[in-house]
């Protein structure tokens, strides 16, 4: 009896992890991974600045929707069977030790992403999985027997019994392949990006960081906290990246032109007022530039006071009440015009893809087409930075893999 032919579209983290777990749990499949580029797991080799932020400890995550703007409810269910702890056990069993940083991010002890890539690659080769590069899917159809006919650009079509789609962030044109099969899709839009702000005075602060700030989009409920980094094109840092993720669709609809409000002290107006006015009462003879709030650097303080029209060489006793009020306002609600977006390093995350309503919440099999599965970022799941996007890739890949294995065992 011939082996069941299984195709995995996409040789990224999700596709390779799915293939590895199927191959290691059964010999019933002839597995082929198709990759559109000439290098499997290329994005994985770059993640975490080449160190590979493989997952997160989740120790500081109060609720999953704080780190997964889309997909939290589904992942909450799937994590019961395969979470960050199970992932670490899997890699440890394959000879990879990991360590967690204080911020919760988890890396291989080697701090080398290629160790993760090589481990997955070796697991695939050891079980006879075939990887074909430079194969871009152009068509997926089913025949009368329920088998899949896959076409890859100008190459001859191939037939498979089961297909797993693990292509990562996708284009509307690619999603049309599945819409034609009656599968619900959601328009893909960028997530996890920096903000372009054309303010010469701000841009001149390139490299300045405020570690504990909060940011929001004016007129919305989108808000985030964390470090803000000033760049030569605008703003970046964890707080900005999280905000871009939360507001991804809103910003797309508004053509990436909205008002950004930055609270440099990440506190309320009353506390900010107490801080500022205490400087005048406690240090009346000291200059404005010599006394500043905790967490605000000299360069940033000079920029903020200049913005308020306060001469930093003046003594605190010489600053008018009007300027003190202006300073409080700037510290807690400094407003900037977002005038576009930029990529975040080599990482690129997409919101949208295959609707979660279109797949089984237990197996990730398509509800419309039997034996067609979706895993990883092609699903409408995305997260903030910190290893959360990779964890969703591992978890969804494992879920589909075990469903395929269990279904095969039941049929034998």
Secondary structure as the mmCIF struct_conf table of DSSP 4:
data_model
#
loop_
_struct_conf.conf_type_id
_struct_conf.id
_struct_conf.beg_label_comp_id
_struct_conf.beg_label_asym_id
_struct_conf.beg_label_seq_id
_struct_conf.end_label_comp_id
_struct_conf.end_label_asym_id
_struct_conf.end_label_seq_id
HELX_LH_PP_P HELX_LH_PP_P1 UNK A 2 UNK A 3
STRN STRN1 UNK A 4 UNK A 9
BEND BEND1 UNK A 12 UNK A 12
HELX_RH_AL_P HELX_RH_AL_P1 UNK A 13 UNK A 25
BEND BEND2 UNK A 27 UNK A 27
STRN STRN2 UNK A 29 UNK A 34
BEND BEND3 UNK A 36 UNK A 39
TURN_TY1_P TURN_TY1_P1 UNK A 40 UNK A 41
HELX_RH_AL_P HELX_RH_AL_P2 UNK A 42 UNK A 46
HELX_RH_3T_P HELX_RH_3T_P1 UNK A 47 UNK A 50
TURN_TY1_P TURN_TY1_P2 UNK A 51 UNK A 51
STRN STRN3 UNK A 53 UNK A 56
TURN_TY1_P TURN_TY1_P3 UNK A 59 UNK A 60
BEND BEND4 UNK A 62 UNK A 63
HELX_RH_3T_P HELX_RH_3T_P2 UNK A 64 UNK A 66
TURN_TY1_P TURN_TY1_P4 UNK A 67 UNK A 67
TURN_TY1_P TURN_TY1_P5 UNK A 69 UNK A 69
STRN STRN4 UNK A 70 UNK A 70
TURN_TY1_P TURN_TY1_P6 UNK A 71 UNK A 71
HELX_RH_AL_P HELX_RH_AL_P3 UNK A 72 UNK A 78
TURN_TY1_P TURN_TY1_P7 UNK A 79 UNK A 81
BEND BEND5 UNK A 82 UNK A 82
HELX_RH_AL_P HELX_RH_AL_P4 UNK A 84 UNK A 93
TURN_TY1_P TURN_TY1_P8 UNK A 94 UNK A 95
STRN STRN5 UNK A 98 UNK A 100
TURN_TY1_P TURN_TY1_P9 UNK A 102 UNK A 103
BEND BEND6 UNK A 104 UNK A 104
STRN STRN6 UNK A 105 UNK A 108
TURN_TY1_P TURN_TY1_P10 UNK A 109 UNK A 110
HELX_RH_AL_P HELX_RH_AL_P5 UNK A 113 UNK A 126
TURN_TY1_P TURN_TY1_P11 UNK A 127 UNK A 128
STRN STRN7 UNK A 130 UNK A 132
BEND BEND7 UNK A 134 UNK A 134
STRN STRN8 UNK A 137 UNK A 142
TURN_TY1_P TURN_TY1_P12 UNK A 144 UNK A 145
BEND BEND8 UNK A 146 UNK A 146
STRN STRN9 UNK A 148 UNK A 152
TURN_TY1_P TURN_TY1_P13 UNK A 153 UNK A 154
BEND BEND9 UNK A 155 UNK A 155
HELX_LH_PP_P HELX_LH_PP_P2 UNK A 156 UNK A 157
STRN STRN10 UNK A 158 UNK A 160
BEND BEND10 UNK A 161 UNK A 161
STRN STRN11 UNK A 162 UNK A 165
BEND BEND11 UNK A 169 UNK A 169
HELX_RH_AL_P HELX_RH_AL_P6 UNK A 172 UNK A 179
TURN_TY1_P TURN_TY1_P14 UNK A 180 UNK A 182
STRN STRN12 UNK A 185 UNK A 191
BEND BEND12 UNK A 192 UNK A 192
STRN STRN13 UNK A 193 UNK A 196
HELX_RH_AL_P HELX_RH_AL_P7 UNK A 200 UNK A 203
TURN_TY1_P TURN_TY1_P15 UNK A 204 UNK A 207
STRN STRN14 UNK A 209 UNK A 217
TURN_TY1_P TURN_TY1_P16 UNK A 218 UNK A 219
BEND BEND13 UNK A 220 UNK A 221
STRN STRN15 UNK A 223 UNK A 230
BEND BEND14 UNK A 232 UNK A 233
STRN STRN16 UNK A 234 UNK A 236
BEND BEND15 UNK A 237 UNK A 237
HELX_RH_AL_P HELX_RH_AL_P8 UNK A 238 UNK A 246
TURN_TY1_P TURN_TY1_P17 UNK A 247 UNK A 247
HELX_RH_AL_P HELX_RH_AL_P9 UNK A 248 UNK A 253
TURN_TY1_P TURN_TY1_P18 UNK A 254 UNK A 256
STRN STRN17 UNK A 259 UNK A 263
TURN_TY1_P TURN_TY1_P19 UNK A 264 UNK A 265
BEND BEND16 UNK A 267 UNK A 267
HELX_RH_AL_P HELX_RH_AL_P10 UNK A 269 UNK A 282
TURN_TY1_P TURN_TY1_P20 UNK A 284 UNK A 285
BEND BEND17 UNK A 286 UNK A 286
STRN STRN18 UNK A 287 UNK A 287
HELX_RH_3T_P HELX_RH_3T_P3 UNK A 288 UNK A 290
TURN_TY1_P TURN_TY1_P21 UNK A 294 UNK A 295
HELX_RH_AL_P HELX_RH_AL_P11 UNK A 298 UNK A 307
TURN_TY1_P TURN_TY1_P22 UNK A 308 UNK A 309
TURN_TY1_P TURN_TY1_P23 UNK A 312 UNK A 313
BEND BEND18 UNK A 314 UNK A 314
STRN STRN19 UNK A 315 UNK A 315
HELX_RH_3T_P HELX_RH_3T_P4 UNK A 316 UNK A 318
BEND BEND19 UNK A 319 UNK A 319
HELX_RH_AL_P HELX_RH_AL_P12 UNK A 321 UNK A 333
STRN STRN20 UNK A 334 UNK A 337
STRN STRN21 UNK A 341 UNK A 343
STRN STRN22 UNK A 344 UNK A 344
TURN_TY1_P TURN_TY1_P24 UNK A 345 UNK A 346
STRN STRN23 UNK A 347 UNK A 347
STRN STRN24 UNK A 349 UNK A 354
HELX_RH_3T_P HELX_RH_3T_P5 UNK A 356 UNK A 358
STRN STRN25 UNK A 359 UNK A 359
TURN_TY1_P TURN_TY1_P25 UNK A 361 UNK A 363
STRN STRN26 UNK A 365 UNK A 366
BEND BEND20 UNK A 367 UNK A 369
TURN_TY1_P TURN_TY1_P26 UNK A 370 UNK A 371
STRN STRN27 UNK A 372 UNK A 374
HELX_RH_3T_P HELX_RH_3T_P6 UNK A 376 UNK A 378
STRN STRN28 UNK A 379 UNK A 379
BEND BEND21 UNK A 380 UNK A 380
STRN STRN29 UNK A 382 UNK A 382
BEND BEND22 UNK A 385 UNK A 387
HELX_RH_AL_P HELX_RH_AL_P13 UNK A 388 UNK A 411
#
